[in-house]
Amino acid sequence: MDINQASHLAETIIENAKPQFIDIEKGDAKKTKIAVIPQGMSLQSVKRYIDEHKTKPDRRKGTIETDRLQSFFDIVNRFKAERSVVFARAELRDHSINAYIEAIFDYHPENDNVEDADNADHRAVYRFPTTKVFNDWLRQNKTVMDQADFAAFLEEKKIEIAMPTKEDLIPFDGLKPKFAEPLEMIELSKGLEIHSNETYKSKTKLSSGETEIKFSSEHVQADGSRVSVPDFFMIRIPIFEGGDPERVVVRLRYRLKEGRVLWFYDLFRIHDKLNEAFETACAKAKKAVELPLYFGSN
C-alpha cells in the first residue's frame, strides 16, 4: 500500500467514525433529529455546555415557600396564568396537623391533548400554622393525667373554656348529655375527691351447690354522695393562626386506679372541626387569587 492509498484509507475511517444525524417522523407531521453513533463511541449530552452560555433559563421552575398567607396571595397573583390551579390538603395526626395550600402556575390545560401538557414544576406553597392554644389542647388529647396535673392544666386553660349553647347540643339531640359550665370544670378539677365503694354479693343454689358472685363498684365523693361527672364541656379556640375561634366539644373521662383519680379528655369530632376551619381558610384563598381550587395534592 502506497502513501496515497494509506492516506485515503485513513480519511475513510475518520469519515465513517463520525456520528450521523437523521430526521425521523414523530407522528404529528413534525420531525426531530436523532444521532447514529458508531460502535465504540458513547453519546454525551452537550446541554450543560450550552447552558453555561445562557443569560436566562428556558422556563420558570421551582417552589416558593411563603411564611404569610397574604404573601402567598401576592405571589400567586404575580405569577398566575390562565392554566394555573391551586391544591389544598389538611391531615390530622395524633398530636399534630399538616395543612397546606399550593399553587401550580404551569399546570395542564383543560383538554385531552397530550401535546399541550405542561411541566407543573413552578409552584408556591403556604403551610397553615396552628395556634399555640390549639396545639396545647391537641398535645394533651387522650393523655391520662392525675388530679394535680389535670387541675393545673385547666387552671392554665380556663379562659378557653366556654359556656355551652343550644346550638352545641344539636348533635346530641335526644341523648341529654350533661355539659359542664366553665366554673364547674375548675371546681371539678380542684376539689373532687372520689372513693370507690366496692361490694360483693353471693348467691348459692342449694340444689346444685353452685355459687354466683356479683361484684359492683360505685364511685362516691368523700361525703358519701354519688359522683356526678359531666359528659362534656366546651372550649372556644382558633385552630389556625389568623382564623376565627372554633367551638369544640370536649368529652370528659375519668377512672379510679389504686385510690387515685385519673383524668383524660377527647376532642370530640375534631376532624370535622378541622375540616370546617380549613375549608373556611381555603374559601378565603380562592377568592383572593381567583383560581380553581381542588382539595387534594398533585
C-alpha positions in Angstrom: 0.0 0.0 0.0 1.5 3.3 -1.0 1.2 6.6 0.8 -1.8 7.8 -1.2 -3.7 4.6 -0.5 -2.9 4.8 3.2 -4.0 8.4 3.4 -7.3 7.7 1.6 -8.0 4.7 3.9 -7.4 6.9 7.0 -9.8 9.6 5.6 -12.4 6.9 5.0 -12.1 5.5 8.6 -12.3 9.0 10.1 -15.4 9.9 7.9 -17.2 6.6 8.9 -16.4 7.2 12.6 -18.4 10.5 12.6 -21.9 10.4 14.2 -24.6 10.6 11.6 -27.8 12.7 12.1 -31.0 11.7 10.5 -34.6 13.1 10.6 -37.5 10.9 11.7 -41.2 11.5 11.8 -42.8 12.0 15.2 -46.3 11.1 14.1 -47.7 14.6 14.2 -46.3 15.8 10.9 -43.2 17.1 12.7 -39.6 15.8 12.5 -36.9 15.5 15.1 -33.2 14.7 14.7 -31.5 11.6 16.2 -27.9 10.8 16.3 -26.5 7.5 15.0 -23.3 6.8 17.0 -20.7 4.4 15.6 -19.9 1.3 17.7 -17.3 2.0 20.4 -18.3 5.6 20.8 -20.6 7.0 23.5 -23.3 9.6 23.4 -22.8 12.6 25.6 -25.2 15.4 26.3 -24.0 18.9 25.5 -26.8 20.7 27.3 -24.7 21.7 30.3 -22.1 23.3 28.0 -24.8 25.2 26.1 -26.5 26.3 29.4 -23.2 27.8 30.5 -23.6 30.5 27.9 -27.3 31.2 28.5 -28.3 34.6 30.1 -31.7 33.4 31.2 -33.5 30.0 31.9 -35.6 28.2 29.4 -38.6 28.4 31.7 -39.7 29.2 35.2 -39.5 26.4 37.8 -39.1 25.8 41.5 -41.2 26.1 44.6 -41.7 29.3 46.5 -42.2 28.8 50.3 -44.3 31.7 51.8 -44.4 32.4 55.5 -47.6 34.6 55.4 -50.9 33.9 53.8 -51.0 37.4 52.3 -47.6 36.7 50.8 -49.0 33.6 49.2 -51.8 35.6 47.7 -49.4 38.2 46.4 -47.0 35.7 44.8 -49.9 33.8 43.2 -51.4 36.9 41.7 -48.0 37.9 40.4 -47.2 34.6 38.5 -50.6 33.1 37.8 -51.6 32.3 34.2 -54.8 31.0 32.5 -54.0 27.4 33.3 -52.8 27.9 36.9 -54.6 26.0 39.7 -54.5 25.6 43.5 -54.4 22.4 45.6 -55.2 22.2 49.3 -54.8 19.4 51.8 -55.1 19.0 55.6 -54.1 15.9 57.6 -54.7 15.4 61.3 -52.3 13.1 63.1 -52.5 12.1 66.8 -50.9 15.3 68.1 -50.2 17.5 65.1 -51.8 18.9 61.9 -50.2 19.2 58.4 -52.3 21.7 56.4 -51.1 23.5 53.3 -52.2 25.2 50.1 -50.1 25.0 46.9 -50.4 26.9 43.6 -49.1 25.3 40.4 -48.6 28.1 37.9 -47.7 25.9 34.8 -50.5 23.3 35.2 -52.0 21.3 32.3 -54.8 23.0 30.4 -58.4 21.8 30.3 -58.2 19.4 27.3 -57.1 15.9 26.4 -54.3 16.9 24.0 -51.1 15.4 25.4 -49.1 17.9 23.3 -50.5 20.7 25.5 -49.3 19.2 28.7 -47.2 21.4 30.9 -44.4 20.8 33.4 -46.2 21.6 36.6 -43.0 22.4 38.4 -43.4 26.2 39.0 -45.1 26.4 42.4 -45.9 28.4 45.5 -46.9 26.9 48.8 -48.2 28.1 52.2 -48.3 25.9 55.2 -51.0 26.8 57.7 -49.6 27.2 61.2 -51.9 26.1 64.1 -52.3 28.3 67.1 -50.5 27.7 70.4 -53.8 27.2 72.3 -55.0 24.6 69.8 -51.6 22.8 70.0 -51.8 22.7 73.8 -55.2 21.0 73.7 -54.2 18.7 70.9 -51.0 17.7 72.6 -52.8 16.6 75.8 -55.7 14.9 73.9 -56.4 11.4 75.3 -53.4 11.8 77.7 -54.1 10.4 81.2 -53.4 13.0 84.0 -53.6 12.7 87.7 -55.7 15.1 89.8 -52.9 17.7 90.3 -51.8 17.8 86.6 -55.4 18.0 85.4 -56.1 20.8 87.8 -53.0 22.7 86.7 -53.9 22.2 83.0 -57.4 23.5 83.4 -56.2 26.4 85.5 -53.9 27.5 82.7 -56.6 27.0 80.0 -59.7 28.2 81.9 -60.0 31.3 79.7 -60.6 29.0 76.8 -63.5 27.0 78.4 -66.8 28.3 77.1 -70.5 28.2 78.1 -72.4 25.6 76.1 -75.2 26.9 73.9 -78.3 25.4 72.4 -76.5 25.1 69.1 -73.8 23.0 70.8 -76.4 20.5 71.9 -78.0 19.9 68.5 -75.7 17.0 67.5 -76.8 15.3 70.8 -80.5 15.8 70.4 -82.4 13.2 72.4 -79.3 11.9 74.2 -79.5 14.5 77.0 -75.8 14.6 77.8 -74.5 16.7 80.8 -72.4 19.7 79.7 -70.3 21.4 82.3 -70.0 25.2 82.7 -66.6 26.8 83.0 -66.7 27.3 86.7 -67.9 23.8 87.3 -64.9 22.4 85.4 -62.5 24.4 87.5 -64.2 23.3 90.8 -64.3 19.7 89.5 -60.6 19.5 88.8 -59.6 21.1 92.1 -61.9 19.8 94.8 -63.4 16.5 93.8 -62.2 13.6 95.9 -63.5 10.2 94.6 -63.6 7.0 96.5 -64.8 3.6 95.5 -67.4 1.6 97.4 -66.9 -2.0 96.4 -69.4 -4.6 97.3 -69.7 -8.3 96.7 -72.9 -10.3 96.7 -73.0 -14.1 96.6 -75.9 -16.3 95.9 -75.8 -20.1 96.3 -78.1 -22.5 94.6 -78.9 -25.1 97.2 -79.9 -27.7 94.6 -76.6 -27.8 92.8 -74.2 -26.2 95.3 -73.1 -23.6 92.7 -72.3 -20.1 93.9 -72.8 -17.0 91.9 -70.7 -14.0 92.9 -71.6 -10.4 91.8 -69.2 -7.5 92.1 -70.3 -3.9 92.0 -68.4 -0.7 92.3 -69.9 2.7 92.9 -67.8 5.9 92.8 -68.7 8.3 95.6 -67.4 11.6 96.9 -65.8 11.9 100.3 -69.1 12.8 102.0 -70.7 9.6 100.6 -72.7 11.3 97.8 -72.6 9.8 94.3 -70.2 11.3 91.8 -71.8 13.3 89.0 -69.1 13.9 86.4 -70.2 15.8 83.3 -70.0 14.1 80.0 -68.8 17.1 78.0 -67.5 20.6 78.2 -66.9 23.3 75.6 -63.8 25.2 74.5 -63.6 28.1 72.2 -60.2 28.4 70.4 -58.9 29.3 66.9 -57.3 26.4 65.1 -55.2 28.2 62.5 -53.3 31.4 63.0 -55.4 34.4 62.0 -58.6 32.2 61.9 -61.8 32.7 63.8 -62.3 30.9 67.1 -64.0 27.5 66.7 -66.3 25.9 69.3 -65.0 22.4 70.1 -66.9 19.8 72.2 -64.6 18.0 74.6 -65.6 14.6 76.1 -64.5 14.3 79.7 -63.5 10.9 81.2 -62.0 9.7 84.5 -61.0 6.4 86.1 -60.1 5.4 89.6 -56.9 3.4 90.0 -55.4 2.4 93.3 -57.3 5.1 95.1 -56.2 7.8 92.7 -58.4 9.7 90.3 -57.0 9.8 86.7 -58.5 12.2 84.1 -58.3 12.5 80.4 -60.3 14.1 77.7 -61.1 13.6 74.0 -61.6 16.4 71.5 -64.9 15.3 70.1 -65.1 15.0 66.3 -62.0 17.2 66.0 -61.6 16.0 62.3 -64.9 17.8 61.5 -63.8 21.0 63.2 -60.5 20.9 61.4 -62.2 20.4 58.0 -64.6 23.3 58.7 -61.7 25.7 59.7 -59.6 24.6 56.7 -62.4 24.9 54.2 -63.1 28.4 55.5 -59.4 29.4 55.1 -59.4 27.8 51.6 -62.5 29.7 50.5 -60.7 32.9 51.5 -57.7 31.9 49.5 -59.8 31.0 46.4 -61.5 34.4 46.5 -58.1 36.2 46.9 -56.3 34.5 43.9 -59.4 33.8 41.7 -58.1 30.4 40.6 -59.7 26.9 40.6 -59.1 25.2 43.9 -59.1 21.4 44.5 -58.8 19.5 47.8 -56.0 17.0 47.4 -52.4 17.0 46.2 -50.6 16.8 42.9 
